[in-house]
Amino acid sequence: MKTHFFNSATRVKLVALSLLTLFLQACSDAPAEQLTVEKVQAVKLVPAVSNAKLVNRTFPAEVSAVKTVDLSFEVSGRLIQTQLMTGTLANQGQLLAQIDPTPFKQRVQEAEARLIQATRDLERIEATAKNGLVSQSQLDNAKTNFELADIALKRAEKDLSYTTLLAPFNAQISERFAEKGNYVQAGDIVARLQDVSRYYFNVNVPERLVSKYKEGSLVGANAHIISAPDKVYQLEYIEHATQPDPITQTYKVVFAAQANDTNLTPGARAVVQVSLESQSDEQHLLVPFNALQGNDSEGFHVWKFNRDTAQVSKTNVDVLSVKTRFAAIKSGITEGDLIVAAGAAQMREGMIVKPYKAEL
């Protein structure tokens, strides 16, 4: 009888212990469910960009000197001195060629003698005219002879100065057309000089590109010589033609390089790369088409990412047009805003996301 009581009490304790265990498990399960942390979703983010586009175009080009000048004498004579070695550089004012000055010096001496004689005649006649012994016509003729003699002397001196050719600027001698001892006529080309203080790169731009990008702005230009592609020269815009070539319908555009390089020589073939910022008439922003949510009746919106809170917010936008890959936005966002580009349909207000990064 005593043993039976002990067994019943034991069973009661076991049942109570089992119930207590179940209760504790139930209590511990509830907080565990409440403490479950929601997984942060990774999304693809892209910045809203302006409709301005940086467009690069390459064109064949020819290198030229800043200017090319043909040198010639203004008087005729025989060359007695030349310093016209092609390919060499000449400083401004340097003597390049000279013709025999002997006959021109003689003409100066003759003109000086005639002027002296004319001066004496005029002085004598003026003195006589005071006494009324010569006519007015004689006095006028003496004055005319003096003036003509003075003019002849100045012309002879000028012709003498024309017997030398001096470099008009720092130049490179590109061609020589006369040799020492040759008799040259006035106006004959003796040499050709090139101003190589800078080098010009001349390109011909198709008319359609000029029309398409005439509202854009030049960002930069560079070039390389075909024979030396590793050397790149930064270019400066100089000028462009406003009328197209009637045959090729291209516009000539000139750039310049400030460089002293043996690879740069007039006539060299080059490739010029021009960077243009093309701008359409109306300013707007572009976002991927997949980022756009909504419809025409209810309006459109995108999900904008907040860099500080890592949350997304619904942002209404005015849509100008929709193309194959992009939507043109007139207002609602600013350039540089990060927009959810993929998975926008799963976003909700205040949702925390993280930028998607592709695994390497």
C-alpha positions in Angstrom: 0.0 0.0 0.0 2.8 2.4 0.8 4.7 1.5 -2.4 1.6 2.3 -4.6 1.4 5.8 -3.0 5.0 6.6 -3.8 4.5 5.5 -7.4 1.4 7.8 -7.8 3.3 10.8 -6.4 6.1 10.2 -8.7 3.8 10.1 -11.7 2.3 13.4 -10.6 5.7 15.0 -10.4 6.6 13.7 -13.8 3.5 15.1 -15.4 4.0 18.5 -13.7 7.6 18.6 -14.9 6.5 17.8 -18.4 3.9 20.6 -18.4 6.5 23.0 -17.1 8.9 22.1 -19.8 6.3 22.6 -22.5 5.4 26.0 -21.0 9.0 27.2 -20.9 9.5 26.1 -24.5 6.5 28.0 -25.6 7.7 31.1 -23.9 11.2 30.9 -25.3 9.8 30.3 -28.9 7.8 33.6 -29.0 10.7 36.0 -28.5 12.8 34.1 -31.0 10.2 34.8 -33.7 10.1 38.4 -32.7 13.9 38.8 -32.9 14.2 37.4 -36.4 16.2 40.0 -38.5 14.9 40.8 -42.0 17.5 40.2 -44.7 18.7 43.3 -46.5 18.0 43.1 -50.2 20.7 44.0 -52.7 19.6 46.2 -55.6 21.2 47.6 -58.7 21.6 51.3 -58.4 22.4 53.7 -61.3 22.8 57.5 -61.2 20.5 59.8 -63.1 22.6 61.4 -65.9 22.2 64.5 -68.0 21.3 64.1 -71.7 24.6 65.8 -72.5 26.8 63.2 -74.1 30.5 63.1 -74.6 31.1 62.0 -78.2 34.5 61.0 -79.5 35.3 61.1 -83.2 38.5 60.5 -85.0 39.6 62.0 -88.3 42.6 61.7 -90.6 44.7 64.9 -90.5 47.7 66.5 -92.1 50.3 68.4 -90.2 51.2 71.8 -91.6 53.2 74.9 -90.5 51.5 77.9 -89.1 52.2 79.7 -92.3 54.4 79.3 -95.4 56.1 82.2 -97.1 57.7 82.3 -100.6 60.8 84.5 -100.6 61.8 86.5 -103.6 63.9 89.6 -104.5 62.2 92.8 -105.6 65.2 93.6 -107.9 67.1 91.5 -110.4 70.7 90.4 -110.1 73.2 87.6 -109.6 73.2 85.7 -106.3 76.6 86.0 -104.6 75.6 84.6 -101.2 73.1 82.1 -99.9 72.3 80.5 -96.6 69.4 78.4 -97.7 70.2 74.9 -96.5 66.8 73.1 -96.6 65.6 71.7 -93.2 67.6 74.2 -91.2 66.2 76.8 -88.9 66.7 80.5 -89.4 66.3 83.2 -86.8 64.3 86.3 -87.5 66.5 88.9 -89.3 69.1 86.4 -90.4 70.6 87.0 -93.8 69.4 84.3 -96.2 70.5 85.4 -99.6 72.1 88.4 -101.4 72.5 89.5 -104.9 75.5 91.5 -106.2 75.0 95.0 -104.8 77.7 96.7 -106.9 75.4 98.1 -109.7 72.9 99.3 -107.1 75.6 101.1 -105.1 76.6 102.9 -108.3 73.1 104.0 -108.9 73.0 105.4 -105.4 76.2 107.3 -106.1 74.8 108.7 -109.4 71.5 109.7 -107.7 73.5 111.5 -104.9 75.5 113.4 -107.5 72.4 114.5 -109.4 70.8 115.6 -106.1 73.8 117.7 -105.3 73.7 119.3 -108.7 70.0 119.9 -108.4 70.5 121.5 -105.0 73.1 123.9 -106.3 71.0 124.8 -109.3 68.0 125.6 -107.1 70.0 127.7 -104.7 71.6 129.7 -107.5 68.3 130.3 -109.3 66.5 131.3 -106.0 69.3 133.8 -105.3 68.9 135.3 -108.8 65.2 135.3 -108.6 65.4 137.7 -105.7 66.9 140.2 -108.1 64.2 139.6 -110.7 66.7 138.2 -113.2 65.0 134.8 -113.9 61.5 133.9 -114.8 59.1 132.1 -112.6 59.1 129.1 -114.9 62.9 128.8 -114.5 62.5 128.8 -110.8 59.7 126.2 -111.0 61.8 123.9 -113.2 64.7 124.1 -110.7 62.4 123.1 -107.9 61.0 120.2 -109.9 64.5 118.9 -110.8 65.5 119.0 -107.1 62.4 117.0 -106.1 63.0 114.5 -108.9 66.6 114.0 -107.9 65.6 113.5 -104.3 63.1 110.9 -105.3 65.6 109.1 -107.5 68.1 108.9 -104.6 65.5 107.4 -102.3 64.5 104.9 -104.9 68.1 103.9 -105.5 68.7 103.5 -101.8 65.6 101.3 -101.5 66.7 99.2 -104.4 70.1 98.7 -102.7 68.3 97.4 -99.6 66.4 95.0 -101.7 69.6 93.2 -102.6 69.5 91.2 -99.4 66.8 88.8 -98.2 66.4 88.5 -94.4 64.3 85.9 -92.5 60.9 87.6 -91.7 60.4 85.4 -88.7 61.9 82.3 -86.9 61.5 79.9 -89.7 62.4 76.5 -91.2 63.8 76.5 -94.8 61.6 73.9 -96.5 62.7 74.4 -100.2 65.4 76.2 -102.2 64.8 77.3 -105.8 68.0 79.1 -106.6 71.7 78.5 -106.2 74.7 80.8 -105.6 75.7 82.3 -109.0 72.3 82.1 -110.5 70.8 85.3 -112.1 67.4 85.8 -110.6 64.7 88.1 -111.8 62.6 90.3 -109.5 59.7 88.2 -108.2 61.3 84.8 -108.8 60.9 82.5 -105.8 64.2 81.9 -104.2 63.2 79.9 -101.2 60.1 78.7 -99.2 60.0 79.3 -95.4 57.7 77.7 -92.8 56.7 79.1 -89.5 57.1 76.1 -87.2 56.6 77.9 -83.9 53.6 75.6 -83.7 52.3 72.8 -85.8 48.8 72.8 -87.3 46.6 69.7 -87.6 44.1 70.1 -90.4 41.0 67.9 -90.4 38.0 67.8 -92.7 34.8 67.2 -90.8 31.7 65.9 -92.6 28.8 68.4 -92.9 26.4 66.1 -91.1 28.6 66.0 -88.0 28.9 69.7 -87.9 25.2 70.1 -88.2 24.6 67.5 -85.5 27.0 68.8 -83.0 27.0 72.5 -83.7 25.1 73.1 -80.5 27.7 71.1 -78.5 30.9 72.3 -77.0 34.5 71.2 -77.6 35.8 69.3 -74.6 39.3 68.4 -75.9 41.3 67.1 -78.8 44.5 65.1 -79.2 46.5 63.6 -82.0 49.2 61.2 -82.9 51.4 60.8 -85.9 50.6 57.6 -87.9 54.3 56.7 -87.9 54.6 57.2 -84.1 51.2 56.2 -82.5 52.6 56.1 -79.0 53.3 59.8 -78.8 50.1 61.8 -78.2 49.9 65.5 -78.6 47.3 67.7 -76.8 45.7 70.1 -79.3 44.3 73.6 -79.1 41.4 74.7 -81.3 42.4 77.5 -83.7 39.7 78.0 -86.3 37.2 76.4 -88.6 35.7 77.1 -92.0 32.1 78.3 -92.1 31.5 77.2 -95.7 31.8 73.6 -96.7 34.0 72.4 -99.6 31.8 72.4 -102.7 33.0 69.0 -103.8 33.6 67.0 -100.5 31.0 68.9 -98.5 33.4 68.9 -95.5 34.4 71.7 -93.2 38.1 72.4 -92.5 38.9 72.5 -88.8 42.4 73.6 -87.6 44.0 72.5 -84.3 47.5 73.4 -83.1 50.1 71.5 -81.0 52.7 73.3 -78.9 55.5 70.8 -79.3 59.1 70.5 -80.4 59.4 67.0 -81.7 61.3 65.5 -84.7 58.2 63.4 -85.5 56.3 66.6 -86.1 57.0 68.0 -89.5 54.8 69.7 -92.1 53.2 67.1 -94.4 53.1 64.3 -91.8 50.0 62.2 -91.7 48.2 62.1 -88.4 45.0 61.0 -86.6 43.0 63.5 -84.6 40.5 62.5 -81.9 38.0 65.2 -81.0 35.8 65.0 -77.9 32.5 66.9 -78.2 29.8 67.4 -75.6 26.6 67.1 -77.6 23.6 68.8 -76.0 20.0 68.5 -77.2 17.8 71.6 -77.3 15.9 70.6 -74.1 17.6 69.7 -70.9 16.5 66.5 -69.1 17.8 63.5 -67.2 18.0 59.9 -68.2 17.2 56.8 -66.1 17.0 53.2 -67.2 13.5 52.3 -68.6 13.3 49.4 -66.0 13.6 52.0 -63.2 10.3 53.6 -64.2 7.1 52.6 -62.4 3.5 53.6 -62.9 1.4 54.5 -66.0 0.0 57.5 -67.9 -3.2 57.8 -65.8 -1.7 57.5 -62.3 1.6 59.1 -63.1 5.1 57.7 -62.9 7.7 57.3 -60.1 11.1 55.9 -59.4 12.7 54.6 -56.2 15.5 56.9 -55.0 18.2 55.6 -52.8 19.3 57.7 -49.7 23.1 57.3 -49.3 22.9 58.3 -45.6 20.1 56.0 -44.4 20.4 53.2 -47.1 16.6 53.5 -47.5 14.6 53.9 -50.7 11.8 56.4 -51.2 9.1 56.7 -53.8 9.7 59.8 -55.9 7.2 61.1 -58.5 8.7 62.2 -61.8 7.6 63.9 -65.0 8.4 61.8 -68.0 9.1 63.5 -71.3 9.6 60.4 -73.4 10.5 56.8 -73.3 13.0 55.1 -75.6 14.2 51.6 -75.9 16.5 51.6 -72.9 16.0 55.0 -71.2 13.3 57.3 -70.0 13.8 61.1 -70.3 12.8 62.8 -67.0 11.9 66.5 -66.9 11.6 67.0 -63.1 11.4 65.1 -59.8 15.1 64.1 -59.5 18.4 65.7 -59.9 21.6 64.7 -61.7 23.6 62.2 -59.7 20.6 60.8 -57.7 20.9 57.0 -57.3 17.9 55.2 -58.7 16.9 51.5 -58.3 17.4 50.1 -61.8 16.3 46.5 -61.3 13.7 45.1 -58.9 11.9 48.4 -58.6 8.5 46.6 -58.4 9.6 44.9 -55.1 10.5 48.2 -53.3 8.4 49.8 -50.6 8.7 53.1 -48.7 11.6 53.2 -46.3 12.9 49.8 -47.3 16.6 49.3 -46.4 18.6 48.1 -49.4 22.3 47.8 -50.3 24.0 48.3 -53.6 24.5 45.1 -55.6 28.1 44.3 -56.2 29.0 41.6 -58.7 31.3 38.8 -57.2 34.8 38.7 -58.7 
